[in-house]
Amino acid sequence: MTINGLIFSLLLGWGLDLMLGDPDKLPHPVVGFGKLIGWGERHLNHGKHRMAGGAVLAVSLIVLVFGLWWLVRRLIAHAWVLMAIDAVVVFYCLAGTTLIREVRQVFLALDRSLDDGRRQVARIVGRDTSQLTAQEVRTAALETLAENLSDGVIAPLFWFALLGTPGMLAYKMINTLDSMIGYRTERYRQFGCWAARIDDVANYLPARLTALLMVLACGRPSLLSFVWRYGRKHASPNSGYPEAALAGALDCRFGGPHYYFGQLFDKPYIGHNDRPLTTADMTTAVRINRIAETLMVVIVAVSLLI
């Protein structure tokens, strides 16, 4: 495919995500990824060789997705067909619109009741939400907005720029593996450690690029020192940077202890101003996300031309 064809696929796929978000009634590749991971976990996560089983599962699925899609693209002879299919892949791999929609729904649900807010935020976070306060529900939603700007938008676009749609799909498999088995719980500590480490490597540059784009989006270069100071305090080597960028932009505090699968994880705080969060903060955060996303699309398109 020509460079112009790649840019066309990028812009068309991004435009479809802006208009539609994730399609509820259409099959989604990530759902298929999840079923493959679940099948592998049930068959390999037992006995004395859990770490080896998790490594085999993670590496084989990533290589399979990349190689299979690379081969499919090689077999498509018509350029316009290939551009259209690549655009669909870009559309499926981007989650910006759905993420923003879900975060808005959390704040709307909280306006109805705390229980509605807890149930709504449980759709987008992995922690136990049953005992969260209204402030903690809002914090969880905004943390997820920041973290998933990297995982759901910037990182897929980054890997598209480097490796095209095969790289984009391989990244989605990496991210899905981490979200399903990359936890430090008794069940996944050994089995999911390879998935978690691969995800750390795949997101190392995108997470920091996301934070930079967010700082540019809010027009406050002075926030870079804040991001550098607090981004390193997160338990994850990557998630702290976009979260720190948003915490600095909103002058608020993220982080703190959370329950995952019944276990308490004492995460460090990001920021210092423990002020009440409001719907206006969500609106500001969404605007920052959209500007950062647009900047990344422009950067990718320009990089393809160079």
Secondary structure, DSSP 8 states (H G I E B T S, - for coil): --HHHHHHHHHHHHHHHHHH-S-TTS--HHHHHHHHHHHHHHHHSSTT-HHHHHHHHHHHHHHHHHHHHHHHHHH---HHHHHHHHHHHHHHH--HHHHHHHHHHHHHHHHH-HHHHHHHHTTT-SS--TT--HHHHHHHHHHHHHHHHIIIIIHHHHHHHHHHHHHHHHHHHHHHHHHHH---STTTTTTTHHHHHHHHHHHHHHHHHHHHHHHHHHT-TTHHHHHHHHHTTSSSTTTHHHHHHHHHHHT--EEEEEEETTEEEEEEEESS------HHHHHHHHHHHHHHHHHHHHHHHHHHH-
